[in-house]
């Protein structure tokens, strides 16, 4: 039945029969019992171990995907429920996983069936727990394979200084309701709907967790009062330890994943330390099942290479990317990819966009009203009903969105790499936001979003000039895309993306309790002295 379950999930069974030991107790340092299941190939003694630590349970689809599948390919798999859920004792402390992770590794090494080597695997939170212990796990740790995750969620929660409202609400609802192995099926559908309903209620942010989940959630309340520079994040940020991780790392990300920019910072830290991680980025969002299925097969090959000394399943180049628009997989020796050069495309008068310098011109203006915030139609998403790529024309008809569009391209234009915006703006509010989005406009007029970024402005950051103009850098999500001949390049500028990020009330009041909402009159300049632009990572055409 377990083999049939693996097949039903779209995964490949290996040749080994599998035995399972249920509810093994791992004692944490404070005496709390954490429960784990051990899957083992029946005909292999003391096989290498794949350790998976999960807040989403260890039975059902997770047990099949992370336990049965690996064991059928000749590995032992230990799938553990983290503190506070699915039988493990204690209270779930979100993102506080170092001590329990290290206690689990110490227990693992003492087991009679432990053969001396282990690896770790898993997406999202299951990847974060790998970073929490990887630098201290000891020489027995031989490989890590992680998907759609990062060593810190500090900046993903506070993207550009904003607050990632929708993802935070979805996640606290998801974890509050997951009580058994099948709950993930229903919560995966209902949590985004409950989060969206709460976000659209009009109530202050501090009340939205109760509206979504039925009661106040401590972690959500902590996020509201702890910005990215507060001590709250220090024990939950493992980015300083990434360069010390010696085990080979395999990373999988998605162009529309909420963690991609910070996953790539982890990649850069490993490269700077002299390591050669593998990186795969596909056309996926965070919970994309296509990515989940493919990552298990890729992890099996990664573990065979580093635990069984069989590298035959590894590709030659470490970086593999799906270029959207061209719908082609490409392989490269590194990220950013060789040959990439930055090219400034300037915002121009009358909604134009081109590489040429802008002329003297009047600024473009709009009014942002947080009582009626500019909506989010599509882009990086955690779960749910928002499609990653959505026609933006309905959004672009709004008066609080500026649109800049290039002429029709007479040849293909390909970009692969980081995307940034360099804006020169003026606002009547010191507290305000700017959102920049890059789109591909098809010959029939569809405006399809590729990537976006947000930046929250506060007094003095950045400091305005004598004319009141502030120069603002907005980091968009990285992209790998080909604009086809006959298409056009488009840039949107707005001041909201609700409910993906919380609206800026314009007052500087704490985001959780703010009730007064002030409109913001925004100007975007495009002159020789103030040349607003989007910076594209252009790749020479083959």
RODO-2510 file (C-alpha; in nm, 4 decimals, decimal comma):
residues 542
     n   res          X          Y          Z
     1     x     0,0000     0,0000     0,0000
     2     x     0,2853     0,2376     0,0762
     3     x     0,4405     0,1653    -0,2636
     4     x     0,1069     0,2393    -0,4275
     5     x     0,0900     0,5626    -0,2292
     6     x     0,4317     0,6677    -0,3571
     7     x     0,3160     0,5981    -0,7130
     8     x    -0,0045     0,7947    -0,6552
     9     x     0,2060     1,0955    -0,5548
    10     x     0,3831     1,0771    -0,8904
    11     x     0,7087     0,9439    -0,7433
    12     x     0,9224     0,6488    -0,8431
    13     x     0,9621     0,3517    -0,6090
    14     x     1,3042     0,2017    -0,5703
    15     x     1,3790    -0,1717    -0,5674
    16     x     1,3897    -0,2223    -0,1888
    17     x     1,1157    -0,3482     0,0390
    18     x     1,0657    -0,1170     0,3339
    19     x     1,0023    -0,1732     0,7044
    20     x     0,8760     0,0967     0,9407
    21     x     0,9357     0,1536     1,3136
    22     x     0,6764     0,3971     1,4486
    23     x     0,6859     0,6519     1,7302
    24     x     1,0514     0,6368     1,8249
    25     x     1,1164     0,8749     2,1164
    26     x     1,3877     1,1369     2,0935
    27     x     1,4517     1,3231     2,4187
    28     x     1,5165     1,6943     2,3799
    29     x     1,7531     1,8702     2,6187
    30     x     1,4618     1,9741     2,8408
    31     x     1,3224     1,6202     2,8544
    32     x     1,0411     1,6683     2,6042
    33     x     0,9779     1,3578     2,3895
    34     x     0,9860     1,4157     2,0122
    35     x     0,8377     1,1331     1,8041
    36     x     0,9865     0,9954     1,4847
    37     x     0,9200     0,7144     1,2381
    38     x     1,2088     0,5199     1,0850
    39     x     1,1743     0,3766     0,7353
    40     x     1,4444     0,1256     0,6416
    41     x     1,5258    -0,0910     0,3382
    42     x     1,4639    -0,4461     0,4580
    43     x     1,7707    -0,5917     0,2865
    44     x     2,0335    -0,3279     0,3729
    45     x     2,2009    -0,3130     0,7132
    46     x     2,2895     0,0257     0,8636
    47     x     2,2171     0,2145     0,5431
    48     x     2,2886     0,5900     0,5337
    49     x     2,0149     0,7949     0,7002
    50     x     1,8047     1,0773     0,5559
    51     x     1,6738     1,2932     0,8418
    52     x     1,3548     1,4952     0,7905
    53     x     1,2142     1,7207     1,0658
    54     x     0,8630     1,8505     0,9961
    55     x     0,5890     2,0591     1,1610
    56     x     0,3381     1,9061     0,9174
    57     x     0,3311     1,5514     1,0462
    58     x     0,5197     1,2330     0,9662
    59     x     0,2397     1,0146     0,8245
    60     x     0,0237     1,0402     0,5148
    61     x     0,1757     1,2170     0,2117
    62     x     0,4773     1,3409     0,4101
    63     x     0,5581     0,9916     0,5323
    64     x     0,5343     0,8532     0,1806
    65     x     0,7315     1,1328     0,0168
    66     x     1,0007     1,1718     0,2818
    67     x     1,0105     0,8212     0,4282
    68     x     0,8906     0,5418     0,2041
    69     x     1,0326     0,6903    -0,1156
    70     x     1,3875     0,7301     0,0187
    71     x     1,3904     0,3926     0,1940
    72     x     1,2801     0,2160    -0,1248
    73     x     1,5952     0,3566    -0,2870
    74     x     1,8274     0,2122    -0,0229
    75     x     1,8395     0,4800     0,2488
    76     x     1,7042     0,4818     0,5988
    77     x     1,4690     0,7746     0,6515
    78     x     1,3911     0,9202     0,9924
    79     x     1,0840     1,1462     0,9740
    80     x     1,0308     1,3417     1,2931
    81     x     0,7480     1,5663     1,4105
    82     x     0,8938     1,8825     1,5601
    83     x     0,7999     1,9985     1,9075
    84     x     0,4323     2,0563     1,9774
    85     x     0,2599     1,8616     1,7013
    86     x     0,1524     1,5158     1,5879
    87     x     0,2410     1,3467     1,9148
    88     x     0,5651     1,5276     1,9918
    89     x     0,5624     1,6927     2,3324
    90     x     0,6017     2,0545     2,4273
    91     x     0,4666     2,3670     2,2596
    92     x     0,5474     2,4521     1,8990
    93     x     0,7933     2,7419     1,8899
    94     x     0,8036     2,8627     1,5308
    95     x     1,1542     2,8970     1,3855
    96     x     1,3176     2,7907     1,7149
    97     x     1,4681     2,4625     1,5952
    98     x     1,8405     2,4607     1,6688
    99     x     1,8434     2,2889     2,0099
   100     x     1,5889     2,0187     1,9210
   101     x     1,7627     1,9585     1,5893
   102     x     2,1013     1,9086     1,7521
   103     x     1,9491     1,6807     2,0184
   104     x     1,7931     1,4710     1,7419
   105     x     2,1261     1,4412     1,5606
   106     x     2,2997     1,3357     1,8823
   107     x     2,0309     1,0696     1,9377
   108     x     2,0636     0,9541     1,5779
   109     x     2,4354     0,8924     1,6118
   110     x     2,3773     0,6705     1,9179
   111     x     2,1337     0,4294     1,7489
   112     x     2,2557     0,0756     1,6753
   113     x     2,1199     0,1004     1,3213
   114     x     2,3135     0,4211     1,2450
   115     x     2,5820     0,3476     0,9876
   116     x     2,7971     0,6567     1,0396
   117     x     2,6618     0,8960     0,7771
   118     x     2,3448     1,0948     0,7281
   119     x     2,1859     1,3633     0,5130
   120     x     1,8925     1,6005     0,5541
   121     x     1,6065     1,6744     0,3155
   122     x     1,2968     1,8862     0,2861
   123     x     1,1179     2,1950     0,1526
   124     x     1,0293     2,5256     0,3189
   125     x     1,0305     2,4869     0,7004
   126     x     1,1861     2,1418     0,6509
   127     x     1,4736     2,3170     0,4733
   128     x     1,5034     2,5914     0,7323
   129     x     1,5575     2,3313     1,0055
   130     x     1,8531     2,2010     0,8038
   131     x     2,0246     2,5399     0,8152
   132     x     1,9492     2,5596     1,1894
   133     x     2,1895     2,2705     1,2601
   134     x     2,4062     2,2202     0,9512
   135     x     2,7109     2,4118     1,0741
   136     x     2,7166     2,2143     1,4027
   137     x     2,6021     1,8701     1,2878
   138     x     2,9486     1,7138     1,2750
   139     x     3,1414     1,5284     1,0042
   140     x     2,8752     1,2575     0,9808
   141     x     2,6538     1,5023     0,7884
   142     x     2,7402     1,4306     0,4258
   143     x     2,4708     1,6116     0,2233
   144     x     2,1840     1,8589     0,2396
   145     x     1,8980     1,8846    -0,0084
   146     x     1,6556     2,1716     0,0425
   147     x     1,3765     2,3270    -0,1579
   148     x     1,2066     2,6700    -0,1550
   149     x     1,3697     2,7768     0,1701
   150     x     1,6371     2,9996     0,3206
   151     x     1,8628     3,0189     0,6236
   152     x     1,6598     3,3108     0,7559
   153     x     1,3003     3,4213     0,7102
   154     x     1,3731     3,7648     0,8596
   155     x     1,3601     3,9564     0,5300
   156     x     1,0998     3,7346     0,3653
   157     x     0,8556     3,8277     0,6426
   158     x     0,9613     4,1931     0,6178
   159     x     1,0129     4,2138     0,2417
   160     x     1,1658     4,5503     0,1599
   161     x     1,0615     4,6697     0,5059
   162     x     0,6930     4,5901     0,4429
   163     x     0,5070     4,3082     0,6179
   164     x     0,4244     3,9901     0,4215
   165     x     0,0694     3,9781     0,5501
   166     x    -0,0941     3,7109     0,3368
   167     x     0,1836     3,4528     0,3727
   168     x     0,2058     3,5112     0,7488
   169     x    -0,1696     3,4692     0,7912
   170     x    -0,1814     3,1572     0,5761
   171     x     0,1056     2,9963     0,7648
   172     x    -0,0259     3,0614     1,1160
   173     x    -0,3659     2,9269     1,0103
   174     x    -0,2012     2,6240     0,8499
   175     x     0,0060     2,5346     1,1566
   176     x    -0,2771     2,6091     1,4017
   177     x    -0,5086     2,3609     1,2285
   178     x    -0,2760     2,0751     1,1357
   179     x    -0,3595     1,8111     1,3944
   180     x    -0,3459     1,4874     1,1973
   181     x    -0,1816     1,3384     0,8888
   182     x    -0,4679     1,4280     0,6536
   183     x    -0,5247     1,7811     0,7780
   184     x    -0,2702     1,9174     0,5316
   185     x    -0,5053     1,8359     0,2447
   186     x    -0,7902     2,0506     0,3774
   187     x    -0,5774     2,3264     0,5295
   188     x    -0,3864     2,3646     0,2048
   189     x    -0,7142     2,4608     0,0415
   190     x    -0,8902     2,6449     0,3215
   191     x    -0,6064     2,8374     0,4885
   192     x    -0,5542     3,0755     0,1913
   193     x    -0,9275     3,1429     0,1790
   194     x    -0,9470     3,2151     0,5501
   195     x    -0,6421     3,4407     0,5283
   196     x    -0,7836     3,6347     0,2349
   197     x    -1,1206     3,6738     0,4092
   198     x    -0,9483     3,8064     0,7224
   199     x    -0,7298     4,0458     0,5242
   200     x    -1,0332     4,1905     0,3479
   201     x    -1,2282     4,2412     0,6720
   202     x    -1,0952     4,5937     0,7207
   203     x    -0,9954     4,5218     1,0813
   204     x    -0,6526     4,6193     1,2263
   205     x    -0,3744     4,3726     1,1568
   206     x    -0,3521     4,2598     1,5189
   207     x    -0,7034     4,1173     1,4937
   208     x    -0,6610     3,9283     1,1664
   209     x    -0,5120     3,6110     1,3148
   210     x    -0,8172     3,5716     1,5373
   211     x    -1,0496     3,6270     1,2418
   212     x    -0,8648     3,3657     1,0341
   213     x    -0,7989     3,0986     1,2969
   214     x    -1,0583     3,1648     1,5653
   215     x    -0,8080     3,2717     1,8292
   216     x    -0,5032     3,4915     1,8703
   217     x    -0,1775     3,3339     1,7498
   218     x     0,1336     3,4244     1,9500
   219     x     0,3735     3,3902     1,6576
   220     x     0,1668     3,6250     1,4388
   221     x     0,1561     3,8816     1,7196
   222     x     0,5341     3,8511     1,7608
   223     x     0,5853     3,9175     1,3912
   224     x     0,3795     4,2359     1,4102
   225     x     0,5940     4,3913     1,6831
   226     x     0,9360     4,2586     1,5784
   227     x     1,0728     4,4197     1,2646
   228     x     1,3772     4,2872     1,0798
   229     x     1,6265     4,4685     1,3044
   230     x     1,4954     4,3460     1,6406
   231     x     1,6671     4,0849     1,8646
   232     x     1,3683     3,8522     1,8100
   233     x     1,5260     3,7419     1,4825
   234     x     1,8824     3,6881     1,6032
   235     x     1,8341     3,3312     1,7325
   236     x     1,6180     3,2533     1,4275
   237     x     1,8656     3,3773     1,1660
   238     x     2,1204     3,1180     1,0536
   239     x     2,2582     3,3122     0,7572
   240     x     2,5847     3,3893     0,9458
   241     x     2,6549     3,0141     0,9690
   242     x     2,5972     2,9250     0,6019
   243     x     2,9592     2,9750     0,5021
   244     x     3,0670     2,7272     0,7736
   245     x     2,8568     2,4413     0,6354
   246     x     3,0890     2,1809     0,4862
   247     x     2,8341     1,9277     0,3607
   248     x     2,7465     1,9564    -0,0100
   249     x     2,4204     2,1479    -0,0626
   250     x     2,1552     2,0934    -0,3298
   251     x     1,9040     2,3799    -0,3651
   252     x     1,5756     2,3938    -0,5530
   253     x     1,3839     2,7195    -0,5925
   254     x     1,1028     2,8708    -0,7958
   255     x     1,0808     3,1981    -0,9853
   256     x     0,7520     3,2619    -0,7989
   257     x     0,8599     3,1356    -0,4567
   258     x     0,8411     3,3758    -0,1635
   259     x     1,1927     3,2796    -0,0453
   260     x     1,3881     3,2877    -0,3731
   261     x     1,5923     3,6085    -0,3173
   262     x     1,7211     3,4833     0,0184
   263     x     1,7830     3,1324    -0,1084
   264     x     2,0128     3,2881    -0,3674
   265     x     2,1941     3,4806    -0,0925
   266     x     2,2616     3,1452     0,0737
   267     x     2,3945     3,0182    -0,2582
   268     x     2,6223     3,3217    -0,2853
   269     x     2,7513     3,2681     0,0706
   270     x     2,8407     2,9066    -0,0091
   271     x     3,0173     3,0077    -0,3303
   272     x     3,2126     3,2800    -0,1478
   273     x     3,3282     3,0144     0,1003
   274     x     3,4651     2,8032    -0,1843
   275     x     3,1814     2,5487    -0,2066
   276     x     3,0048     2,4314    -0,5208
   277     x     2,6345     2,3951    -0,4399
   278     x     2,3843     2,2777    -0,6968
   279     x     2,0981     2,5140    -0,7828
   280     x     1,7776     2,4448    -0,9754
   281     x     1,5150     2,7149    -1,0395
   282     x     1,1942     2,6277    -1,2206
   283     x     0,8647     2,8028    -1,3043
   284     x     0,7234     2,7135    -0,9635
   285     x     0,5565     2,8798    -0,6681
   286     x     0,6180     2,7786    -0,3077
   287     x     0,3888     2,4774    -0,2717
   288     x     0,4021     2,3725    -0,6377
   289     x     0,3546     1,9955    -0,6519
   290     x     0,5569     1,9718    -0,9741
   291     x     0,8560     2,1021    -0,7834
   292     x     0,7899     1,8740    -0,4856
   293     x     0,7793     1,5605    -0,7018
   294     x     1,0906     1,6477    -0,8998
   295     x     1,2877     1,7393    -0,5894
   296     x     1,2535     1,3907    -0,4385
   297     x     1,4100     1,2303    -0,7465
   298     x     1,6846     1,4944    -0,7506
   299     x     1,7514     1,4398    -0,3806
   300     x     1,7835     1,0640    -0,4320
   301     x     2,0532     1,1261    -0,6936
   302     x     2,2243     1,3823    -0,4689
   303     x     2,2297     1,1388    -0,1777
   304     x     2,3517     0,8536    -0,3963
   305     x     2,6430     1,0742    -0,5007
   306     x     2,7433     1,1878    -0,1520
   307     x     2,6429     0,8949     0,0713
   308     x     2,6860     0,5976    -0,1652
   309     x     2,9728     0,7329    -0,3791
   310     x     2,7680     0,7065    -0,7003
   311     x     2,7703     1,0419    -0,8855
   312     x     2,6343     0,8947    -1,2100
   313     x     2,2992     1,0706    -1,1652
   314     x     2,4428     1,4213    -1,1261
   315     x     2,4333     1,6707    -1,4105
   316     x     2,7547     1,8248    -1,5400
   317     x     2,6761     2,1892    -1,4648
   318     x     2,5712     2,2867    -1,1111
   319     x     2,3131     2,5521    -1,2076
   320     x     1,9983     2,4583    -1,3990
   321     x     1,7312     2,7177    -1,4835
   322     x     1,4017     2,7163    -1,6704
   323     x     1,3898     3,0296    -1,8877
   324     x     1,0257     3,1340    -1,9048
   325     x     0,9050     3,2792    -2,2319
   326     x     1,1435     3,0439    -2,4120
   327     x     1,0270     2,7464    -2,1993
   328     x     1,3800     2,6043    -2,2118
   329     x     1,5954     2,4471    -1,9423
   330     x     1,9505     2,5837    -1,9434
   331     x     2,2597     2,4791    -1,7504
   332     x     2,5313     2,7147    -1,6287
   333     x     2,8470     2,6938    -1,4156
   334     x     2,7328     2,9609    -1,1692
   335     x     2,4786     3,2225    -1,0574
   336     x     2,4675     3,5022    -1,1619
   337     x     2,5202     3,3396    -1,4993
   338     x     2,8295     3,4208    -1,7064
   339     x     2,7860     3,6891    -1,9719
   340     x     2,5074     3,8757    -1,7935
   341     x     2,5314     4,2556    -1,8170
   342     x     2,3085     4,5110    -1,6510
   343     x     2,1072     4,7344    -1,8821
   344     x     1,9070     5,0357    -1,7635
   345     x     1,5637     5,0809    -1,9189
   346     x     1,4465     5,4308    -1,8290
   347     x     1,0967     5,5386    -1,7452
   348     x     0,9978     5,7994    -2,0013
   349     x     0,7242     6,0638    -2,0394
   350     x     0,3823     5,9535    -2,1653
   351     x     0,4238     5,6027    -2,0206
   352     x     0,7138     5,5030    -2,2434
   353     x     1,0056     5,2759    -2,1511
   354     x     1,3394     5,2508    -2,3321
   355     x     1,7162     5,2276    -2,2746
   356     x     1,7584     5,5892    -2,3858
   357     x     1,8095     5,8741    -2,1402
   358     x     1,4840     6,0490    -2,0432
   359     x     1,4267     6,4089    -2,1546
   360     x     1,3251     6,7014    -1,9362
   361     x     0,9674     6,6257    -1,8402
   362     x     0,7061     6,6691    -1,5723
   363     x     0,6772     6,3916    -1,3125
   364     x     0,3985     6,1373    -1,3214
   365     x     0,1682     6,1475    -1,0202
   366     x    -0,0912     5,9333    -0,8467
   367     x    -0,2640     5,9169    -0,5115
   368     x    -0,2440     5,6066    -0,2938
   369     x    -0,5340     5,5524    -0,0559
   370     x    -0,4734     5,2833     0,2081
   371     x    -0,8495     5,2664     0,2676
   372     x    -0,8703     5,1282    -0,0874
   373     x    -0,5250     4,9704    -0,1306
   374     x    -0,3822     4,8737    -0,4666
   375     x    -0,4471     4,4983    -0,4928
   376     x    -0,2117     4,2100    -0,5594
   377     x    -0,3231     3,9998    -0,8560
   378     x    -0,0404     3,7557    -0,9084
   379     x     0,3202     3,6926    -0,8154
   380     x     0,5233     3,5080    -0,5513
   381     x     0,2819     3,3152    -0,3329
   382     x     0,2913     3,0653    -0,0470
   383     x    -0,0265     2,8693    -0,1185
   384     x    -0,3586     2,9119    -0,2636
   385     x    -0,5887     3,0798    -0,5007
   386     x    -0,3612     3,3558    -0,6326
   387     x    -0,2007     3,2318    -0,9536
   388     x     0,1681     3,3163    -0,9830
   389     x     0,1239     3,4590    -1,3347
   390     x    -0,1890     3,6641    -1,3973
   391     x    -0,2976     3,9143    -1,6642
   392     x    -0,2362     4,2542    -1,5035
   393     x    -0,4547     4,4718    -1,7303
   394     x    -0,7283     4,5108    -1,4698
   395     x    -0,4696     4,6402    -1,2233
   396     x    -0,3106     4,8688    -1,4806
   397     x    -0,6387     5,0487    -1,5420
   398     x    -0,6379     5,1796    -1,1852
   399     x    -0,5505     5,5442    -1,1232
   400     x    -0,3061     5,4491    -0,8479
   401     x    -0,0811     5,2482    -1,0826
   402     x     0,1696     5,4008    -1,3246
   403     x     0,2509     5,1990    -1,6359
   404     x     0,5569     5,2319    -1,8621
   405     x     0,5751     5,0243    -2,1795
   406     x     0,8475     4,9754    -2,4410
   407     x     0,7908     4,9761    -2,8161
   408     x     0,7328     4,6390    -2,9780
   409     x     1,0581     4,4422    -2,9693
   410     x     1,2065     4,3717    -3,3115
   411     x     1,4219     4,0910    -3,1713
   412     x     1,4176     3,8615    -2,8688
   413     x     1,5398     4,0032    -2,5368
   414     x     1,6595     3,7606    -2,2709
   415     x     1,7190     3,8356    -1,9039
   416     x     1,8626     3,6021    -1,6397
   417     x     1,9632     3,7346    -1,3002
   418     x     1,8819     3,9952    -1,0351
   419     x     1,6365     4,2711    -1,1286
   420     x     1,6353     4,6096    -0,9536
   421     x     1,4556     4,9412    -0,9910
   422     x     1,6210     5,2792    -0,9402
   423     x     1,3408     5,5277    -0,8701
   424     x     1,3485     5,9010    -0,8083
   425     x     1,0305     5,9786    -0,6173
   426     x     0,8626     6,2473    -0,4159
   427     x     0,5813     6,2007    -0,1651
   428     x     0,3877     6,4148     0,0782
   429     x     0,4331     6,1337     0,3338
   430     x     0,7576     6,0360     0,5017
   431     x     0,6052     5,6928     0,5652
   432     x     0,5057     5,5331     0,2367
   433     x     0,5674     5,2334     0,0091
   434     x     0,6678     5,1789    -0,3510
   435     x     0,5993     4,8607    -0,5459
   436     x     0,7629     4,7872    -0,8818
   437     x     0,6562     4,5057    -1,1126
   438     x     0,8070     4,3843    -1,4411
   439     x     0,5692     4,2428    -1,7040
   440     x     0,5791     4,0873    -2,0510
   441     x     0,3116     4,2255    -2,2832
   442     x     0,2047     3,9778    -2,5500
   443     x     0,1009     4,0775    -2,9028
   444     x    -0,2673     4,0439    -2,8039
   445     x    -0,2193     4,2843    -2,5122
   446     x    -0,1963     4,0462    -2,2156
   447     x     0,0307     4,1919    -1,9472
   448     x     0,1890     3,8972    -1,7654
   449     x     0,3810     3,9623    -1,4443
   450     x     0,7371     3,8287    -1,4225
   451     x     0,8770     3,9644    -1,0962
   452     x     0,8187     4,2376    -0,8426
   453     x     0,9644     4,4056    -0,5368
   454     x     0,8583     4,6352    -0,2537
   455     x     1,0277     4,9063    -0,0495
   456     x     0,8941     5,0775     0,2627
   457     x     1,0199     5,4331     0,3139
   458     x     1,0595     5,5850     0,6597
   459     x     1,1874     5,9282     0,7649
   460     x     1,5489     5,9702     0,6583
   461     x     1,5703     5,6377     0,4756
   462     x     1,6402     5,7379     0,2127
   463     x     1,7106     6,1007     0,2886
   464     x     1,5378     6,3460     0,0490
   465     x     1,7351     6,6066    -0,1431
   466     x     1,6698     6,9779    -0,1303
   467     x     1,3938     6,9347    -0,3877
   468     x     1,2256     6,6674    -0,1751
   469     x     1,3212     6,3876    -0,4146
   470     x     1,4260     6,0556    -0,2656
   471     x     1,6295     5,8028    -0,4629
   472     x     1,4882     5,4607    -0,3902
   473     x     1,6366     5,1225    -0,4811
   474     x     1,3811     4,8431    -0,5060
   475     x     1,5093     4,4862    -0,5293
   476     x     1,2725     4,2782    -0,7408
   477     x     1,2668     3,8997    -0,7477
   478     x     1,5313     3,7509    -0,9782
   479     x     1,4077     3,6432    -1,3193
   480     x     1,4983     3,4164    -1,6069
   481     x     1,2833     3,5131    -1,9047
   482     x     1,2849     3,5672    -2,2780
   483     x     1,0777     3,8538    -2,4159
   484     x     0,9875     3,7336    -2,7620
   485     x     1,0085     3,9444    -3,0750
   486     x     0,6733     4,1229    -3,1122
   487     x     0,6274     4,1490    -2,7332
   488     x     0,6808     4,4583    -2,5195
   489     x     0,8503     4,5200    -2,1835
   490     x     0,6348     4,6862    -1,9188
   491     x     0,7012     4,8304    -1,5724
   492     x     0,4354     4,9108    -1,3132
   493     x     0,4898     5,1513    -1,0240
   494     x     0,2396     5,1606    -0,7369
   495     x     0,2309     5,1916    -0,3589
   496     x     0,0483     4,8766    -0,2569
   497     x     0,0143     4,5047    -0,3257
   498     x    -0,2621     4,4053    -0,0879
   499     x    -0,2962     4,1609     0,0792
   500     x     0,0420     4,0196    -0,0199
   501     x     0,1958     4,2962     0,1915
   502     x     0,0225     4,5042     0,4564
   503     x    -0,0933     4,8488     0,3522
   504     x     0,1075     5,1459     0,4712
   505     x    -0,1200     5,3747     0,6768
   506     x     0,1103     5,6715     0,6132
   507     x     0,1306     5,7661     0,9811
   508     x     0,4265     5,5690     1,1131
   509     x     0,2007     5,4075     1,3736
   510     x     0,2717     5,0435     1,4701
   511     x     0,1381     4,8266     1,1903
   512     x    -0,0580     4,5960     1,4177
   513     x    -0,2799     4,8609     1,5742
   514     x    -0,2866     5,1420     1,3166
   515     x    -0,6387     5,2635     1,2418
   516     x    -0,5840     5,6123     1,0975
   517     x    -0,5203     5,5937     0,7232
   518     x    -0,3661     5,8851     0,5312
   519     x    -0,3565     5,9151     0,1550
   520     x    -0,0165     5,9613    -0,0076
   521     x     0,0407     6,1838    -0,3109
   522     x     0,3233     6,0246    -0,5062
   523     x     0,5415     6,1524    -0,7890
   524     x     0,7826     5,9549    -1,0052
   525     x     1,0442     6,1622    -1,1875
   526     x     1,2089     6,0842    -1,5209
   527     x     1,4527     6,3575    -1,6204
   528     x     1,8262     6,3724    -1,6973
   529     x     1,8897     6,4661    -1,3329
   530     x     1,6444     6,2091    -1,1959
   531     x     1,6545     5,9148    -1,4395
   532     x     1,4230     5,6528    -1,2915
   533     x     1,4892     5,3105    -1,4427
   534     x     1,4555     4,9386    -1,4139
   535     x     1,7864     4,7522    -1,4366
   536     x     1,7605     4,4324    -1,6396
   537     x     2,0150     4,1454    -1,6378
   538     x     2,0506     4,1045    -2,0143
   539     x     2,2024     3,7912    -2,1674
   540     x     2,3440     3,8029    -2,5227
   541     x     2,1317     3,6013    -2,7615
   542     x     2,2813     3,2833    -2,8946
***
